[in-house]
């Protein structure tokens, strides 16, 4: 889970998010890069449990719950907006 991911939502700019944690960790810190949809600029913590990814703010309030969808995560923000999180792959 650790590394750079891209958050996408309809009618919003894409948002880079850096997920940190020990190798194989099931939780850790997240640092959004800016330009994020809704309140995702407030993302601070992530937790992965049984294929479900939760992204929370600094007060541990949920921002989104996403399920593993074969190499990416899909779900909704707490406001009901569909969001997708894909691993960043640099263009060569």
CORKA-V558483 format. One record per pair of residues at least 12 apart in sequence whose ideal C-beta (glycine too) atoms are under 8 Angstrom apart, sorted by sequence separation. I is the first residue (numbers start at 1). J is the second residue. D is the distance in Angstrom with one decimal. If there is no record, write none. Layout:
# CORKA-V558483
i=I j=J d=D
i=I j=J d=D
This chain:
# CORKA-V558483
i=4 j=16 d=6.0
i=5 j=17 d=5.0
i=18 j=30 d=6.8
i=31 j=43 d=7.7
i=43 j=55 d=5.3
i=44 j=56 d=6.7
i=45 j=57 d=7.8
i=53 j=65 d=7.3
i=54 j=66 d=7.9
i=64 j=76 d=6.6
i=72 j=84 d=6.1
i=73 j=85 d=4.2
i=4 j=17 d=7.3
i=5 j=18 d=7.8
i=17 j=30 d=5.6
i=18 j=31 d=4.6
i=30 j=43 d=4.7
i=31 j=44 d=8.0
i=43 j=56 d=7.5
i=44 j=57 d=5.8
i=45 j=58 d=7.9
i=52 j=65 d=6.2
i=53 j=66 d=4.5
i=64 j=77 d=4.7
i=72 j=85 d=6.2
i=73 j=86 d=8.0
i=4 j=18 d=5.4
i=5 j=19 d=6.1
i=17 j=31 d=7.1
i=18 j=32 d=7.9
i=30 j=44 d=6.3
i=43 j=57 d=6.6
i=44 j=58 d=4.5
i=52 j=66 d=7.2
i=53 j=67 d=7.5
i=63 j=77 d=6.2
i=64 j=78 d=6.5
i=72 j=86 d=4.4
i=3 j=18 d=7.4
i=4 j=19 d=7.7
i=17 j=32 d=5.1
i=18 j=33 d=7.2
i=29 j=44 d=6.5
i=30 j=45 d=6.5
i=40 j=55 d=7.4
i=42 j=57 d=4.3
i=45 j=60 d=6.6
i=52 j=67 d=5.6
i=53 j=68 d=7.4
i=63 j=78 d=6.0
i=71 j=86 d=7.7
i=72 j=87 d=7.2
i=3 j=19 d=6.2
i=16 j=32 d=7.3
i=17 j=33 d=6.9
i=29 j=45 d=6.4
i=30 j=46 d=4.8
i=42 j=58 d=6.6
i=51 j=67 d=6.1
i=52 j=68 d=7.6
i=62 j=78 d=5.4
i=71 j=87 d=7.0
i=2 j=19 d=5.3
i=15 j=32 d=6.0
i=16 j=33 d=3.8
i=28 j=45 d=7.4
i=29 j=46 d=7.6
i=51 j=68 d=4.1
i=66 j=83 d=6.8
i=1 j=19 d=5.4
i=2 j=20 d=6.0
i=15 j=33 d=6.6
i=27 j=45 d=7.0
i=28 j=46 d=5.9
i=39 j=57 d=6.8
i=2 j=21 d=5.1
i=15 j=34 d=7.3
i=17 j=36 d=7.6
i=27 j=46 d=6.3
i=64 j=83 d=5.7
i=66 j=85 d=5.9
i=1 j=21 d=6.7
i=15 j=35 d=5.5
i=27 j=47 d=4.4
i=43 j=63 d=6.0
i=53 j=73 d=5.0
i=2 j=23 d=7.3
i=14 j=35 d=7.6
i=15 j=36 d=3.7
i=26 j=47 d=6.7
i=27 j=48 d=6.9
i=42 j=63 d=6.9
i=13 j=35 d=4.6
i=15 j=37 d=6.5
i=26 j=48 d=5.1
i=53 j=75 d=7.7
i=2 j=25 d=7.1
i=17 j=40 d=7.5
i=26 j=49 d=6.6
i=40 j=63 d=6.0
i=1 j=25 d=7.2
i=12 j=36 d=7.8
i=13 j=37 d=7.5
i=39 j=63 d=5.8
i=40 j=64 d=7.5
i=7 j=32 d=7.8
i=12 j=37 d=3.5
i=15 j=40 d=5.9
i=21 j=46 d=7.7
i=30 j=55 d=6.4
i=38 j=63 d=7.5
i=2 j=28 d=6.7
i=12 j=38 d=7.7
i=15 j=41 d=7.8
i=17 j=43 d=6.4
i=1 j=28 d=7.4
i=19 j=46 d=5.7
i=9 j=37 d=4.0
i=7 j=36 d=6.3
i=9 j=38 d=7.2
i=7 j=37 d=7.1
i=53 j=85 d=7.2
i=7 j=40 d=6.0
i=40 j=77 d=7.5
i=39 j=77 d=7.8
i=38 j=77 d=5.4
i=37 j=77 d=7.5
i=39 j=79 d=8.0
i=38 j=79 d=5.8
i=38 j=81 d=6.2
i=40 j=83 d=8.0
i=37 j=81 d=6.7
i=1 j=46 d=7.0
i=37 j=83 d=7.2
i=1 j=48 d=5.5
i=1 j=53 d=7.5
i=9 j=77 d=7.3
i=17 j=85 d=7.4
i=10 j=81 d=7.0
i=9 j=81 d=5.3
i=10 j=82 d=6.5
i=16 j=88 d=6.8
i=9 j=82 d=6.8
i=9 j=83 d=4.8
i=8 j=83 d=6.8
i=9 j=84 d=7.8
i=7 j=83 d=6.1
i=8 j=84 d=4.7
i=7 j=84 d=7.4
i=8 j=85 d=7.8
i=7 j=85 d=5.4
i=8 j=86 d=7.2
i=6 j=85 d=7.1
i=5 j=85 d=5.1
i=6 j=86 d=5.3
i=5 j=86 d=6.6
i=6 j=87 d=7.8
i=5 j=87 d=5.7
i=6 j=88 d=5.4
i=4 j=87 d=7.6
i=5 j=88 d=6.1
i=3 j=87 d=6.6
i=4 j=88 d=4.0
i=3 j=88 d=7.1
